[in-house]
Amino acid sequence: MFIASGILKYKIHECFSLKEKRSYVKPIIAKIQREFNASVCESGSLDKFQITEIGFSMVGNDKTVLNSKVDKLFNLAETSSLAELIDSQYDIYRF
């Protein structure tokens, strides 16, 4: 069994309140959950208006398939029109 986990760091340029930030972050999280059946949450920079860190994890039997899914997730994250992806990282662990 393999577990992939990572972080996507976004900058939201037009955001000036935490309430407004939530309206940008929720659709990003929902799209990742829907497209990749991944566990996703806002995991960092919770008190900053224009920066958000979204954590994700996925489980699979094959490391190459899981790696491919993470690559597709990163491609989707880069094309988001809601926010600018400024950093991304992930690791795959074997159990």
DADAJO-V968249 format. One record per helix or strand of 3 or more residues. SS is the DSSP state (alpha for helix, beta for strand). FROM is the first residue (numbers start at 1). LEN is the number of residues. If there is no record, write none. Layout:
BEGIN
ss from len
SS FROM LEN
SS FROM LEN
END
This chain:
BEGIN
ss from len
beta 2 10
alpha 18 19
beta 39 6
beta 51 10
alpha 63 16
beta 84 11
END
